[in-house]
Amino acid sequence: MVVAKKAAAVEQKKENRIVRYLKEVRAEVRKVVWPSRRTTINLTMIVLAVTTVMSISMGLIDWIFSRLFALIIS
């Protein structure tokens, strides 16, 4: 009987922890200041532009070094 009560209490504590955790997560997400649509678009465009420029730069550097090593080896 005592073991069954302890098992039920442990199960209840686990459920309470999960419920409390989810409530706290929800409360924290409500505190977040989300950026506006325009800000999100601007920042996305910056990320895409920097990624494109860096990809082209790295590709160019790779091409130059491969040509340089090909000249040295042959």
C-alpha positions in Angstrom: 0.0 0.0 0.0 2.8 2.4 1.0 4.8 1.5 -2.1 1.8 2.2 -4.3 1.3 5.6 -2.8 5.0 6.4 -3.3 4.9 5.3 -6.9 1.8 7.4 -7.5 3.5 10.4 -5.8 6.6 9.9 -7.9 4.5 9.7 -11.1 2.6 12.9 -10.0 5.9 14.7 -9.5 7.1 13.7 -13.0 3.9 15.1 -14.5 4.1 18.2 -12.5 7.7 18.8 -13.6 6.7 18.4 -17.2 3.7 20.7 -16.9 5.7 23.3 -14.9 8.4 23.2 -17.5 6.0 23.7 -20.4 4.3 26.6 -18.6 7.7 28.3 -17.9 8.7 27.8 -21.6 5.4 29.4 -22.7 5.9 32.3 -20.3 9.5 32.9 -21.6 8.4 32.8 -25.2 5.8 35.5 -24.5 8.6 37.8 -23.2 10.5 37.6 -26.5 10.4 40.7 -28.6 10.0 39.4 -32.1 11.4 41.5 -35.0 9.1 43.1 -37.5 8.6 41.5 -40.9 10.7 44.2 -42.6 13.6 43.7 -40.2 13.5 40.0 -40.8 13.5 40.4 -44.5 16.4 42.9 -44.3 18.5 40.7 -42.1 17.8 37.7 -44.3 18.9 39.6 -47.4 22.2 40.6 -45.6 22.8 37.0 -44.7 22.2 35.8 -48.2 24.4 38.5 -49.7 27.3 37.8 -47.3 27.0 34.1 -47.9 27.0 34.6 -51.7 30.0 36.9 -51.6 32.0 34.6 -49.4 31.1 31.5 -51.5 32.3 33.3 -54.6 35.5 34.5 -52.9 36.3 31.1 -51.5 35.6 29.5 -54.9 37.9 32.0 -56.6 40.7 31.5 -54.1 40.3 27.7 -54.5 40.5 28.0 -58.3 43.6 30.2 -58.1 45.4 27.8 -55.8 44.5 24.8 -57.9 45.9 26.5 -61.0 49.0 27.5 -59.0 49.6 24.0 -57.8 48.9 22.6 -61.3 51.6 24.9 -62.7 54.1 23.9 -59.9 53.5 20.2 -60.3 53.5 20.0 -64.1 
